[in-house]
């Protein structure tokens, strides 16, 4: 429950408040790579997909040009079960 007069808090704001700023996004520097290995035929990470792709129709954004904007939304979770099987390689192709 919220305290009297308290404003609601977004989940991202709550995460930042208690854990610091998370890394959000999928962009890595060009000189960085992720190396993974499978041990005993088990992958180091798992991807869980919840449902399918939700298509959102937006007829208003591009209405002046008779356009229709479609946005696809996929809800998924990724967990790293065995972090020892993952290495971040940096400095690939960097000038020495």
Residue pairs with C-beta under 8 A, 6 or more apart in sequence:
2 8
9 17
12 22
15 22
16 22
28 34
29 90
30 93
31 90
31 91
31 92
31 93
31 94
32 88
32 89
32 90
32 92
33 88
33 89
33 92
34 86
34 87
34 88
34 89
35 86
35 87
35 88
35 89
36 43
36 44
36 45
36 85
36 86
36 87
37 44
37 85
38 44
38 85
39 82
39 85
42 81
42 82
43 81
44 80
44 81
44 82
44 83
44 84
44 85
44 86
45 78
45 79
45 80
45 81
45 86
46 78
46 79
46 81
47 76
47 77
47 78
48 76
48 77
48 78
48 79
49 74
49 75
49 76
50 75
50 76
50 77
51 75
52 74
53 72
53 73
53 74
54 72
54 73
54 74
54 75
55 70
55 71
55 72
55 73
56 70
56 71
56 72
56 73
57 68
57 69
57 70
58 68
58 69
58 70
58 71
59 68
59 69
61 67
61 69
62 68
62 69
80 86
